[in-house]
Amino acid sequence: MVKLLLAAAAFLVVPVLPALAAECGEPDFGESGSYSAAAIKAAGKTRFSDDAGKAMSAYLLKGDEVIVMSQDGQKSCVAYENAGFDVTTGWIVSTALGQAAPVVSVGKSWRGAFTADSYGTQIRLKPLKNGRVSAEGEAYWANSQEAAETGGLDDGAMSGEGSVKDGVLHIDSSSDGAPCKVDMRRLGRTYLIAEDNIIEQAGGPACGGANVSFTGLYVLGSKQRLN
């Protein structure tokens, strides 16, 4: 009888599996309202790890600024864009991060040329005396770097001015029936994340030629280190 009870108890035990870590994906403008920026404070190399906890070859150095997208226990999901415009995302230990940068408001922090890729996609911002911000930019797309070097680039442009509301600058650059609209958010001293309405224009992108979009992560000048 005792053996039967023990067997029954063993049968009722449900194994407890370790919780799966959240995924650390690419920066998403739709989620960027919860993002922050912070600089690495740890000395030496702070390694990225993937969703499975495996160490990656990419690393950060003290002073590098990252976008903090989420936290899971003692780890933080971050994104870093280097001087070659390569974006690395992954997990780092949260203790490696310094204090979060304050929310960027209207002022000198909304000034500068922000670049997204090696093709030259760029947005230039300038604060105006009336409290609004002017923005102008060009976006490019090519099948490959070789195609870009031989002139095989599709391009687009936008310009306008707007007010920063809830941390977002909205620019309406619609013209000639193309409803080009771009939303932007500043993160820390280095980053600008943007999203346009590429899928809203029937028959093609609203802000330029085929596959052209202002959506992406931009860095100010050439401050980022190239690993």
Buried (B, 14 or more C-beta within 10 A) or exposed (E): EEEEEEEEEEEEEEEEEEEEBBEBEEBEBEEBEEBBBBBBEBEEEBBBBBBEEEEBEBBBEBEBBBBBBBBBEEBBBBBBBBBEBBBBBBBBEBEBBEEEBEBBEBEEBBEBBBBBBEBEBBBBBBBEEEEBBBBBBBBBBBEEEEEBEEEEBBBBBBBBBBEBEEBBBBBEBBEEEBEBBBBBBBBBBBBBBBBBBBEEBEEEBBBBBEBBBBBBBBBBEEEBEEB
